[in-house]
Every structure is written in structure tokens, then in C-alpha cells.
């Protein structure tokens, strides 16, 4: 008895080759801190681009900041 398989398509062979090492918390925390720092820099860069470079900068400025009227209080009056 013979089994015949007709198979069509692409065959993916995934070969994993790696080296096991010990876990160290210091490089892990350094990588996490670097990622958080990059996100902080990206936020500042995006704000600068939106508020100063794009044609709709006034719209973004009005959406980002809330402008309020301030009342001047007389120091002699009781609060």
C-alpha cells in the first residue's frame, strides 16, 4: 500500500538558533528607561511639529491649550 500526497504552495522552514544567557535586571531596566525616554522625546517633537510647522497650527494650538480669562482680585477686598 502506498500513500500519495499532492501538496501545492510554499513551504516555510523556520530554523531557530540561539544562545542561552543569564537574566540581569540592570540591562533590562536600562532598556525600559531608554524606551520611556524615547517616548518623551517623541512627544515633544510631535508637539513642536503640530504647533509650529503645520498649516493648521492655530487649530492644534486651540485644541491643546485652554485659554481662560483671569480676574484681577483687589488685595484689599475679603476673599
PyMOL Python script that loads the backbone (N, CA, C, O; Angstrom):
from pymol import cmd

cmd.read_pdbstr("""\
ATOM      1  N   UNK A   1       0.837  -1.167   0.000  1.00  0.00           N
ATOM      2  CA  UNK A   1       0.000   0.000   0.000  1.00  0.00           C
ATOM      3  C   UNK A   1       0.890   1.241   0.000  1.00  0.00           C
ATOM      4  O   UNK A   1       1.922   1.270   0.669  1.00  0.00           O
ATOM      5  N   UNK A   2       0.483   2.273  -0.758  1.00  0.00           N
ATOM      6  CA  UNK A   2       1.276   3.485  -0.903  1.00  0.00           C
ATOM      7  C   UNK A   2       0.389   4.709  -0.677  1.00  0.00           C
ATOM      8  O   UNK A   2      -0.740   4.764  -1.164  1.00  0.00           O
ATOM      9  N   UNK A   3       0.915   5.704   0.075  1.00  0.00           N
ATOM     10  CA  UNK A   3       0.173   6.935   0.314  1.00  0.00           C
ATOM     11  C   UNK A   3       0.768   8.030  -0.562  1.00  0.00           C
ATOM     12  O   UNK A   3       1.974   8.273  -0.521  1.00  0.00           O
ATOM     13  N   UNK A   4      -0.063   8.681  -1.343  1.00  0.00           N
ATOM     14  CA  UNK A   4       0.384   9.738  -2.238  1.00  0.00           C
ATOM     15  C   UNK A   4      -0.207  11.061  -1.763  1.00  0.00           C
ATOM     16  O   UNK A   4      -1.422  11.191  -1.615  1.00  0.00           O
ATOM     17  N   UNK A   5       0.655  12.031  -1.526  1.00  0.00           N
ATOM     18  CA  UNK A   5       0.219  13.362  -1.114  1.00  0.00           C
ATOM     19  C   UNK A   5       0.547  14.350  -2.222  1.00  0.00           C
ATOM     20  O   UNK A   5       1.702  14.458  -2.636  1.00  0.00           O
ATOM     21  N   UNK A   6      -0.452  15.067  -2.703  1.00  0.00           N
ATOM     22  CA  UNK A   6      -0.221  16.144  -3.665  1.00  0.00           C
ATOM     23  C   UNK A   6      -0.314  17.454  -2.891  1.00  0.00           C
ATOM     24  O   UNK A   6      -1.383  17.825  -2.408  1.00  0.00           O
ATOM     25  N   UNK A   7       0.795  18.136  -2.781  1.00  0.00           N
ATOM     26  CA  UNK A   7       0.853  19.352  -1.994  1.00  0.00           C
ATOM     27  C   UNK A   7       1.311  20.490  -2.905  1.00  0.00           C
ATOM     28  O   UNK A   7       2.247  20.343  -3.691  1.00  0.00           O
ATOM     29  N   UNK A   8       0.621  21.637  -2.776  1.00  0.00           N
ATOM     30  CA  UNK A   8       0.977  22.804  -3.568  1.00  0.00           C
ATOM     31  C   UNK A   8       1.202  23.986  -2.632  1.00  0.00           C
ATOM     32  O   UNK A   8       0.632  24.036  -1.542  1.00  0.00           O
ATOM     33  N   UNK A   9       2.013  24.915  -3.046  1.00  0.00           N
ATOM     34  CA  UNK A   9       2.238  26.113  -2.246  1.00  0.00           C
ATOM     35  C   UNK A   9       3.693  26.266  -1.850  1.00  0.00           C
ATOM     36  O   UNK A   9       4.578  25.579  -2.359  1.00  0.00           O
ATOM     37  N   UNK A  10       3.905  27.163  -0.950  1.00  0.00           N
ATOM     38  CA  UNK A  10       5.256  27.468  -0.483  1.00  0.00           C
ATOM     39  C   UNK A  10       5.452  26.825   0.880  1.00  0.00           C
ATOM     40  O   UNK A  10       4.571  26.880   1.738  1.00  0.00           O
ATOM     41  N   UNK A  11       6.584  26.233   1.064  1.00  0.00           N
ATOM     42  CA  UNK A  11       6.911  25.612   2.347  1.00  0.00           C
ATOM     43  C   UNK A  11       7.879  26.522   3.100  1.00  0.00           C
ATOM     44  O   UNK A  11       8.918  26.924   2.577  1.00  0.00           O
ATOM     45  N   UNK A  12       7.516  26.830   4.321  1.00  0.00           N
ATOM     46  CA  UNK A  12       8.363  27.664   5.171  1.00  0.00           C
ATOM     47  C   UNK A  12       9.020  26.781   6.216  1.00  0.00           C
ATOM     48  O   UNK A  12       8.337  26.160   7.030  1.00  0.00           O
ATOM     49  N   UNK A  13      10.327  26.725   6.197  1.00  0.00           N
ATOM     50  CA  UNK A  13      11.086  26.039   7.235  1.00  0.00           C
ATOM     51  C   UNK A  13      11.701  27.110   8.130  1.00  0.00           C
ATOM     52  O   UNK A  13      12.493  27.933   7.672  1.00  0.00           O
ATOM     53  N   UNK A  14      11.334  27.092   9.397  1.00  0.00           N
ATOM     54  CA  UNK A  14      11.852  28.071  10.344  1.00  0.00           C
ATOM     55  C   UNK A  14      12.855  27.372  11.239  1.00  0.00           C
ATOM     56  O   UNK A  14      12.525  26.432  11.962  1.00  0.00           O
ATOM     57  N   UNK A  15      14.075  27.848  11.175  1.00  0.00           N
ATOM     58  CA  UNK A  15      15.149  27.262  11.970  1.00  0.00           C
ATOM     59  C   UNK A  15      15.596  28.315  12.982  1.00  0.00           C
ATOM     60  O   UNK A  15      15.982  29.424  12.612  1.00  0.00           O
ATOM     61  N   UNK A  16      15.540  27.957  14.244  1.00  0.00           N
ATOM     62  CA  UNK A  16      15.913  28.881  15.307  1.00  0.00           C
ATOM     63  C   UNK A  16      17.236  28.425  15.887  1.00  0.00           C
ATOM     64  O   UNK A  16      17.404  27.266  16.266  1.00  0.00           O
ATOM     65  N   UNK A  17      18.166  29.354  15.947  1.00  0.00           N
ATOM     66  CA  UNK A  17      19.469  29.053  16.511  1.00  0.00           C
ATOM     67  C   UNK A  17      19.795  30.186  17.472  1.00  0.00           C
ATOM     68  O   UNK A  17      19.828  31.348  17.067  1.00  0.00           O
ATOM     69  N   UNK A  18      20.034  29.868  18.727  1.00  0.00           N
ATOM     70  CA  UNK A  18      20.267  30.931  19.696  1.00  0.00           C
ATOM     71  C   UNK A  18      21.246  30.477  20.762  1.00  0.00           C
ATOM     72  O   UNK A  18      21.690  29.330  20.798  1.00  0.00           O
ATOM     73  N   UNK A  19      21.559  31.416  21.618  1.00  0.00           N
ATOM     74  CA  UNK A  19      22.487  31.162  22.708  1.00  0.00           C
ATOM     75  C   UNK A  19      21.797  31.580  24.005  1.00  0.00           C
ATOM     76  O   UNK A  19      21.307  32.703  24.120  1.00  0.00           O
ATOM     77  N   UNK A  20      21.762  30.684  24.967  1.00  0.00           N
ATOM     78  CA  UNK A  20      21.104  30.974  26.237  1.00  0.00           C
ATOM     79  C   UNK A  20      22.057  31.740  27.148  1.00  0.00           C
ATOM     80  O   UNK A  20      23.242  31.421  27.244  1.00  0.00           O
ATOM     81  N   UNK A  21      21.510  32.760  27.817  1.00  0.00           N
ATOM     82  CA  UNK A  21      22.317  33.548  28.745  1.00  0.00           C
ATOM     83  C   UNK A  21      21.548  33.784  30.032  1.00  0.00           C
ATOM     84  O   UNK A  21      20.359  33.479  30.126  1.00  0.00           O
ATOM     85  N   UNK A  22      22.233  34.324  31.012  1.00  0.00           N
ATOM     86  CA  UNK A  22      21.590  34.629  32.282  1.00  0.00           C
ATOM     87  C   UNK A  22      20.842  35.952  32.181  1.00  0.00           C
ATOM     88  O   UNK A  22      21.219  36.841  31.417  1.00  0.00           O
ATOM     89  N   UNK A  23      19.780  36.063  32.965  1.00  0.00           N
ATOM     90  CA  UNK A  23      18.989  37.289  33.027  1.00  0.00           C
ATOM     91  C   UNK A  23      19.626  38.250  34.015  1.00  0.00           C
ATOM     92  O   UNK A  23      20.017  37.859  35.115  1.00  0.00           O
ATOM     93  N   UNK A  24      19.728  39.515  33.613  1.00  0.00           N
ATOM     94  CA  UNK A  24      20.252  40.544  34.503  1.00  0.00           C
ATOM     95  C   UNK A  24      19.279  41.721  34.502  1.00  0.00           C
ATOM     96  O   UNK A  24      18.852  42.174  33.440  1.00  0.00           O
ATOM     97  N   UNK A  25      18.935  42.207  35.667  1.00  0.00           N
ATOM     98  CA  UNK A  25      17.915  43.245  35.803  1.00  0.00           C
ATOM     99  C   UNK A  25      18.415  44.611  35.340  1.00  0.00           C
ATOM    100  O   UNK A  25      17.618  45.412  34.851  1.00  0.00           O
ATOM    101  N   UNK A  26      19.699  44.901  35.477  1.00  0.00           N
ATOM    102  CA  UNK A  26      20.226  46.230  35.138  1.00  0.00           C
ATOM    103  C   UNK A  26      20.073  46.538  33.644  1.00  0.00           C
ATOM    104  O   UNK A  26      19.541  47.598  33.313  1.00  0.00           O
ATOM    105  N   UNK A  27      20.510  45.668  32.727  1.00  0.00           N
ATOM    106  CA  UNK A  27      20.280  45.972  31.304  1.00  0.00           C
ATOM    107  C   UNK A  27      18.794  46.047  30.941  1.00  0.00           C
ATOM    108  O   UNK A  27      18.399  46.815  30.064  1.00  0.00           O
ATOM    109  N   UNK A  28      17.981  45.245  31.620  1.00  0.00           N
ATOM    110  CA  UNK A  28      16.540  45.291  31.357  1.00  0.00           C
ATOM    111  C   UNK A  28      15.966  46.642  31.755  1.00  0.00           C
ATOM    112  O   UNK A  28      15.218  47.247  30.986  1.00  0.00           O
ATOM    113  N   UNK A  29      16.305  47.120  32.941  1.00  0.00           N
ATOM    114  CA  UNK A  29      15.821  48.427  33.384  1.00  0.00           C
ATOM    115  C   UNK A  29      16.383  49.556  32.526  1.00  0.00           C
ATOM    116  O   UNK A  29      15.698  50.550  32.286  1.00  0.00           O
ATOM    117  N   UNK A  30      17.619  49.412  32.064  1.00  0.00           N
ATOM    118  CA  UNK A  30      18.204  50.413  31.175  1.00  0.00           C
ATOM    119  C   UNK A  30      17.440  50.483  29.860  1.00  0.00           C
ATOM    120  O   UNK A  30      17.168  51.572  29.356  1.00  0.00           O
ATOM    121  N   UNK A  31      17.095  49.328  29.303  1.00  0.00           N
ATOM    122  CA  UNK A  31      16.337  49.299  28.050  1.00  0.00           C
ATOM    123  C   UNK A  31      14.942  49.888  28.233  1.00  0.00           C
ATOM    124  O   UNK A  31      14.459  50.622  27.371  1.00  0.00           O
ATOM    125  N   UNK A  32      14.293  49.571  29.347  1.00  0.00           N
ATOM    126  CA  UNK A  32      12.956  50.123  29.612  1.00  0.00           C
ATOM    127  C   UNK A  32      13.040  51.639  29.801  1.00  0.00           C
ATOM    128  O   UNK A  32      12.207  52.376  29.273  1.00  0.00           O
ATOM    129  N   UNK A  33      14.029  52.103  30.543  1.00  0.00           N
ATOM    130  CA  UNK A  33      14.205  53.548  30.737  1.00  0.00           C
ATOM    131  C   UNK A  33      14.501  54.277  29.438  1.00  0.00           C
ATOM    132  O   UNK A  33      14.011  55.385  29.220  1.00  0.00           O
ATOM    133  N   UNK A  34      15.296  53.664  28.579  1.00  0.00           N
ATOM    134  CA  UNK A  34      15.580  54.272  27.277  1.00  0.00           C
ATOM    135  C   UNK A  34      14.316  54.372  26.438  1.00  0.00           C
ATOM    136  O   UNK A  34      14.095  55.375  25.759  1.00  0.00           O
ATOM    137  N   UNK A  35      13.491  53.341  26.484  1.00  0.00           N
ATOM    138  CA  UNK A  35      12.231  53.374  25.735  1.00  0.00           C
ATOM    139  C   UNK A  35      11.306  54.462  26.225  1.00  0.00           C
ATOM    140  O   UNK A  35      10.678  55.154  25.423  1.00  0.00           O
ATOM    141  N   UNK A  36      11.212  54.622  27.534  1.00  0.00           N
ATOM    142  CA  UNK A  36      10.371  55.685  28.100  1.00  0.00           C
ATOM    143  C   UNK A  36      10.920  57.054  27.704  1.00  0.00           C
ATOM    144  O   UNK A  36      10.154  57.966  27.390  1.00  0.00           O
ATOM    145  N   UNK A  37      12.237  57.197  27.718  1.00  0.00           N
ATOM    146  CA  UNK A  37      12.851  58.469  27.312  1.00  0.00           C
ATOM    147  C   UNK A  37      12.595  58.796  25.855  1.00  0.00           C
ATOM    148  O   UNK A  37      12.345  59.951  25.510  1.00  0.00           O
ATOM    149  N   UNK A  38      12.655  57.789  24.996  1.00  0.00           N
ATOM    150  CA  UNK A  38      12.379  57.997  23.567  1.00  0.00           C
ATOM    151  C   UNK A  38      10.939  58.449  23.376  1.00  0.00           C
ATOM    152  O   UNK A  38      10.671  59.328  22.557  1.00  0.00           O
ATOM    153  N   UNK A  39      10.000  57.852  24.130  1.00  0.00           N
ATOM    154  CA  UNK A  39       8.604  58.277  24.023  1.00  0.00           C
ATOM    155  C   UNK A  39       8.442  59.730  24.468  1.00  0.00           C
ATOM    156  O   UNK A  39       7.657  60.474  23.880  1.00  0.00           O
ATOM    157  N   UNK A  40       9.173  60.134  25.493  1.00  0.00           N
ATOM    158  CA  UNK A  40       9.108  61.526  25.937  1.00  0.00           C
ATOM    159  C   UNK A  40       9.630  62.485  24.886  1.00  0.00           C
ATOM    160  O   UNK A  40       9.037  63.540  24.661  1.00  0.00           O
ATOM    161  N   UNK A  41      10.729  62.134  24.241  1.00  0.00           N
ATOM    162  CA  UNK A  41      11.287  62.975  23.179  1.00  0.00           C
ATOM    163  C   UNK A  41      10.340  63.014  21.987  1.00  0.00           C
ATOM    164  O   UNK A  41      10.158  64.065  21.373  1.00  0.00           O
ATOM    165  N   UNK A  42       9.739  61.878  21.656  1.00  0.00           N
ATOM    166  CA  UNK A  42       8.802  61.831  20.529  1.00  0.00           C
ATOM    167  C   UNK A  42       7.601  62.731  20.786  1.00  0.00           C
ATOM    168  O   UNK A  42       7.106  63.367  19.856  1.00  0.00           O
ATOM    169  N   UNK A  43       7.126  62.798  22.010  1.00  0.00           N
ATOM    170  CA  UNK A  43       6.004  63.676  22.348  1.00  0.00           C
ATOM    171  C   UNK A  43       6.374  65.140  22.134  1.00  0.00           C
ATOM    172  O   UNK A  43       5.588  65.905  21.576  1.00  0.00           O
ATOM    173  N   UNK A  44       7.548  65.524  22.566  1.00  0.00           N
ATOM    174  CA  UNK A  44       7.991  66.913  22.400  1.00  0.00           C
ATOM    175  C   UNK A  44       8.143  67.253  20.922  1.00  0.00           C
ATOM    176  O   UNK A  44       7.724  68.326  20.487  1.00  0.00           O
ATOM    177  N   UNK A  45       8.735  66.354  20.151  1.00  0.00           N
ATOM    178  CA  UNK A  45       8.925  66.597  18.714  1.00  0.00           C
ATOM    179  C   UNK A  45       7.578  66.718  18.010  1.00  0.00           C
ATOM    180  O   UNK A  45       7.397  67.605  17.176  1.00  0.00           O
ATOM    181  N   UNK A  46       6.634  65.842  18.333  1.00  0.00           N
ATOM    182  CA  UNK A  46       5.299  65.920  17.721  1.00  0.00           C
ATOM    183  C   UNK A  46       4.609  67.231  18.074  1.00  0.00           C
ATOM    184  O   UNK A  46       3.979  67.849  17.217  1.00  0.00           O
ATOM    185  N   UNK A  47       4.723  67.659  19.329  1.00  0.00           N
ATOM    186  CA  UNK A  47       4.125  68.934  19.722  1.00  0.00           C
ATOM    187  C   UNK A  47       4.747  70.095  18.950  1.00  0.00           C
ATOM    188  O   UNK A  47       4.032  70.990  18.501  1.00  0.00           O
ATOM    189  N   UNK A  48       6.060  70.088  18.794  1.00  0.00           N
ATOM    190  CA  UNK A  48       6.717  71.163  18.051  1.00  0.00           C
ATOM    191  C   UNK A  48       6.264  71.194  16.596  1.00  0.00           C
ATOM    192  O   UNK A  48       6.012  72.266  16.044  1.00  0.00           O
ATOM    193  N   UNK A  49       6.161  70.026  15.978  1.00  0.00           N
ATOM    194  CA  UNK A  49       5.720  69.965  14.579  1.00  0.00           C
ATOM    195  C   UNK A  49       4.283  70.444  14.456  1.00  0.00           C
ATOM    196  O   UNK A  49       3.969  71.235  13.566  1.00  0.00           O
ATOM    197  N   UNK A  50       3.400  69.973  15.343  1.00  0.00           N
ATOM    198  CA  UNK A  50       1.988  70.353  15.263  1.00  0.00           C
ATOM    199  C   UNK A  50       1.769  71.836  15.541  1.00  0.00           C
ATOM    200  O   UNK A  50       0.944  72.472  14.884  1.00  0.00           O
ATOM    201  N   UNK A  51       2.489  72.388  16.494  1.00  0.00           N
ATOM    202  CA  UNK A  51       2.218  73.761  16.919  1.00  0.00           C
ATOM    203  C   UNK A  51       2.949  74.824  16.108  1.00  0.00           C
ATOM    204  O   UNK A  51       2.550  75.988  16.128  1.00  0.00           O
ATOM    205  N   UNK A  52       4.018  74.448  15.390  1.00  0.00           N
ATOM    206  CA  UNK A  52       4.806  75.472  14.716  1.00  0.00           C
ATOM    207  C   UNK A  52       5.015  75.243  13.219  1.00  0.00           C
ATOM    208  O   UNK A  52       5.342  76.192  12.506  1.00  0.00           O
ATOM    209  N   UNK A  53       4.839  74.024  12.721  1.00  0.00           N
ATOM    210  CA  UNK A  53       5.188  73.765  11.325  1.00  0.00           C
ATOM    211  C   UNK A  53       4.002  73.491  10.409  1.00  0.00           C
ATOM    212  O   UNK A  53       4.060  73.827   9.226  1.00  0.00           O
ATOM    213  N   UNK A  54       2.947  72.901  10.910  1.00  0.00           N
ATOM    214  CA  UNK A  54       1.835  72.516  10.049  1.00  0.00           C
ATOM    215  C   UNK A  54       0.938  73.706   9.724  1.00  0.00           C
ATOM    216  O   UNK A  54       0.864  74.662  10.496  1.00  0.00           O
ATOM    217  N   UNK A  55       0.253  73.646   8.575  1.00  0.00           N
ATOM    218  CA  UNK A  55      -0.634  74.752   8.196  1.00  0.00           C
ATOM    219  C   UNK A  55      -1.798  74.956   9.173  1.00  0.00           C
ATOM    220  O   UNK A  55      -2.263  76.085   9.331  1.00  0.00           O
ATOM    221  N   UNK A  56      -2.275  73.909   9.823  1.00  0.00           N
ATOM    222  CA  UNK A  56      -3.398  74.021  10.762  1.00  0.00           C
ATOM    223  C   UNK A  56      -2.916  74.230  12.195  1.00  0.00           C
ATOM    224  O   UNK A  56      -3.553  73.756  13.136  1.00  0.00           O
ATOM    225  N   UNK A  57      -1.814  74.924  12.368  1.00  0.00           N
ATOM    226  CA  UNK A  57      -1.229  75.057  13.709  1.00  0.00           C
ATOM    227  C   UNK A  57      -2.130  75.810  14.679  1.00  0.00           C
ATOM    228  O   UNK A  57      -2.125  75.516  15.874  1.00  0.00           O
ATOM    229  N   UNK A  58      -2.908  76.780  14.185  1.00  0.00           N
ATOM    230  CA  UNK A  58      -3.820  77.501  15.085  1.00  0.00           C
ATOM    231  C   UNK A  58      -4.902  76.574  15.633  1.00  0.00           C
ATOM    232  O   UNK A  58      -5.271  76.668  16.804  1.00  0.00           O
ATOM    233  N   UNK A  59      -5.403  75.690  14.793  1.00  0.00           N
ATOM    234  CA  UNK A  59      -6.403  74.718  15.239  1.00  0.00           C
ATOM    235  C   UNK A  59      -5.824  73.815  16.329  1.00  0.00           C
ATOM    236  O   UNK A  59      -6.459  73.600  17.361  1.00  0.00           O
ATOM    237  N   UNK A  60      -4.617  73.287  16.099  1.00  0.00           N
ATOM    238  CA  UNK A  60      -3.987  72.410  17.088  1.00  0.00           C
ATOM    239  C   UNK A  60      -3.668  73.171  18.376  1.00  0.00           C
ATOM    240  O   UNK A  60      -3.798  72.628  19.473  1.00  0.00           O
ATOM    241  N   UNK A  61      -3.253  74.428  18.237  1.00  0.00           N
ATOM    242  CA  UNK A  61      -2.940  75.225  19.423  1.00  0.00           C
ATOM    243  C   UNK A  61      -4.199  75.451  20.261  1.00  0.00           C
ATOM    244  O   UNK A  61      -4.147  75.382  21.489  1.00  0.00           O
ATOM    245  N   UNK A  62      -5.330  75.722  19.599  1.00  0.00           N
ATOM    246  CA  UNK A  62      -6.584  75.913  20.329  1.00  0.00           C
ATOM    247  C   UNK A  62      -7.075  74.619  20.966  1.00  0.00           C
ATOM    248  O   UNK A  62      -7.710  74.657  22.020  1.00  0.00           O
ATOM    249  N   UNK A  63      -6.794  73.483  20.352  1.00  0.00           N
ATOM    250  CA  UNK A  63      -7.198  72.198  20.918  1.00  0.00           C
ATOM    251  C   UNK A  63      -6.298  71.792  22.087  1.00  0.00           C
ATOM    252  O   UNK A  63      -6.763  71.167  23.040  1.00  0.00           O
ATOM    253  N   UNK A  64      -5.020  72.142  22.015  1.00  0.00           N
ATOM    254  CA  UNK A  64      -4.074  71.709  23.045  1.00  0.00           C
ATOM    255  C   UNK A  64      -4.166  72.570  24.308  1.00  0.00           C
ATOM    256  O   UNK A  64      -4.103  72.049  25.421  1.00  0.00           O
ATOM    257  N   UNK A  65      -4.312  73.871  24.138  1.00  0.00           N
ATOM    258  CA  UNK A  65      -4.308  74.787  25.270  1.00  0.00           C
ATOM    259  C   UNK A  65      -5.696  75.375  25.460  1.00  0.00           C
ATOM    260  O   UNK A  65      -6.402  75.652  24.490  1.00  0.00           O
ATOM    261  N   UNK A  66      -6.076  75.560  26.704  1.00  0.00           N
ATOM    262  CA  UNK A  66      -7.355  76.183  27.026  1.00  0.00           C
ATOM    263  C   UNK A  66      -7.066  77.583  27.545  1.00  0.00           C
ATOM    264  O   UNK A  66      -6.387  77.761  28.557  1.00  0.00           O
ATOM    265  N   UNK A  67      -7.588  78.560  26.842  1.00  0.00           N
ATOM    266  CA  UNK A  67      -7.376  79.948  27.227  1.00  0.00           C
ATOM    267  C   UNK A  67      -8.541  80.404  28.098  1.00  0.00           C
ATOM    268  O   UNK A  67      -9.704  80.206  27.747  1.00  0.00           O
ATOM    269  N   UNK A  68      -8.227  81.004  29.211  1.00  0.00           N
ATOM    270  CA  UNK A  68      -9.258  81.474  30.137  1.00  0.00           C
ATOM    271  C   UNK A  68      -9.023  82.937  30.461  1.00  0.00           C
ATOM    272  O   UNK A  68      -7.905  83.443  30.367  1.00  0.00           O
ATOM    273  N   UNK A  69     -10.097  83.601  30.842  1.00  0.00           N
ATOM    274  CA  UNK A  69      -9.986  84.985  31.298  1.00  0.00           C
ATOM    275  C   UNK A  69      -9.678  84.969  32.789  1.00  0.00           C
ATOM    276  O   UNK A  69     -10.296  84.230  33.555  1.00  0.00           O
ATOM    277  N   UNK A  70      -8.727  85.783  33.183  1.00  0.00           N
ATOM    278  CA  UNK A  70      -8.379  85.848  34.602  1.00  0.00           C
ATOM    279  C   UNK A  70      -8.934  87.138  35.182  1.00  0.00           C
ATOM    280  O   UNK A  70      -8.858  88.200  34.564  1.00  0.00           O
ATOM    281  N   UNK A  71      -9.481  87.028  36.356  1.00  0.00           N
ATOM    282  CA  UNK A  71     -10.000  88.199  37.048  1.00  0.00           C
ATOM    283  C   UNK A  71      -8.935  88.705  38.004  1.00  0.00           C
ATOM    284  O   UNK A  71      -8.326  87.937  38.749  1.00  0.00           O
ATOM    285  N   UNK A  72      -8.726  89.998  37.968  1.00  0.00           N
ATOM    286  CA  UNK A  72      -7.763  90.605  38.884  1.00  0.00           C
ATOM    287  C   UNK A  72      -8.494  90.875  40.188  1.00  0.00           C
ATOM    288  O   UNK A  72      -9.500  91.584  40.222  1.00  0.00           O
ATOM    289  N   UNK A  73      -7.969  90.295  41.258  1.00  0.00           N
ATOM    290  CA  UNK A  73      -8.615  90.435  42.559  1.00  0.00           C
ATOM    291  C   UNK A  73      -7.943  91.559  43.336  1.00  0.00           C
ATOM    292  O   UNK A  73      -6.717  91.640  43.400  1.00  0.00           O
ATOM    293  N   UNK A  74      -8.745  92.403  43.912  1.00  0.00           N
ATOM    294  CA  UNK A  74      -8.239  93.513  44.708  1.00  0.00           C
ATOM    295  C   UNK A  74      -7.690  92.959  46.024  1.00  0.00           C
ATOM    296  O   UNK A  74      -8.411  92.260  46.736  1.00  0.00           O
ATOM    297  N   UNK A  75      -6.430  93.256  46.365  1.00  0.00           N
ATOM    298  CA  UNK A  75      -5.869  92.698  47.609  1.00  0.00           C
ATOM    299  C   UNK A  75      -6.553  93.228  48.863  1.00  0.00           C
ATOM    300  O   UNK A  75      -6.466  92.597  49.916  1.00  0.00           O
ATOM    301  N   UNK A  76      -7.244  94.389  48.778  1.00  0.00           N
ATOM    302  CA  UNK A  76      -7.922  94.945  49.950  1.00  0.00           C
ATOM    303  C   UNK A  76      -9.260  94.268  50.219  1.00  0.00           C
ATOM    304  O   UNK A  76      -9.771  94.319  51.338  1.00  0.00           O
ATOM    305  N   UNK A  77      -9.825  93.635  49.201  1.00  0.00           N
ATOM    306  CA  UNK A  77     -11.134  93.002  49.393  1.00  0.00           C
ATOM    307  C   UNK A  77     -10.977  91.670  50.111  1.00  0.00           C
ATOM    308  O   UNK A  77      -9.929  91.027  50.046  1.00  0.00           O
ATOM    309  N   UNK A  78     -12.043  91.271  50.796  1.00  0.00           N
ATOM    310  CA  UNK A  78     -12.009  90.000  51.513  1.00  0.00           C
ATOM    311  C   UNK A  78     -12.380  88.883  50.559  1.00  0.00           C
ATOM    312  O   UNK A  78     -13.284  89.036  49.738  1.00  0.00           O
ATOM    313  N   UNK A  79     -11.690  87.765  50.663  1.00  0.00           N
ATOM    314  CA  UNK A  79     -11.933  86.655  49.754  1.00  0.00           C
ATOM    315  C   UNK A  79     -13.010  85.743  50.258  1.00  0.00           C
ATOM    316  O   UNK A  79     -13.336  84.753  49.604  1.00  0.00           O
TER     317      UNK A  79
END
""", "prot")
cmd.dss("prot")
cmd.show_as("cartoon", "prot")
cmd.util.cbc("prot")
cmd.orient("prot")
